[in-house]
Amino acid sequence: MRVTVECYGASARWCGSDAITLDLADGATGNDALDALAARYPDFAARRDTVAIAAGDAIASPTAPLADGDVIALIPPVSAG
């Protein structure tokens, strides 16, 4: 199945793009998508566990199954001073 990953904030730098298409096995989860990104992008791999996933207008569980054509977003940690 094909999933589109939108990269926001620092995650776009870590992945070198603001949108990435992943081909994943049927039944893949958000964690599988994160693992695929970590395998491709070392800068992302170093921060993988700090990133949240959003689907639609809500934060999604990384263990939730994805479907063909889904669009997920990477939400990096944010800090303010």
WOJO-V624938 format. One record per run of one state. SS is the DSSP state (H for helix, E for strand, - for the rest). FROM is the first residue (numbers start at 1). TO is the last residue. If there is no record, write none. Layout:
ss=SS from=FROM to=TO
ss=SS from=FROM to=TO
//
This chain:
ss=- from=1 to=1
ss=E from=2 to=7
ss=- from=8 to=9
ss=H from=10 to=15
ss=- from=16 to=18
ss=E from=19 to=23
ss=- from=24 to=28
ss=E from=29 to=29
ss=H from=30 to=40
ss=- from=41 to=41
ss=H from=42 to=45
ss=- from=46 to=47
ss=H from=48 to=50
ss=- from=51 to=51
ss=E from=52 to=55
ss=- from=56 to=57
ss=E from=58 to=60
ss=- from=61 to=64
ss=E from=65 to=65
ss=- from=66 to=70
ss=E from=71 to=75
ss=- from=76 to=81
//
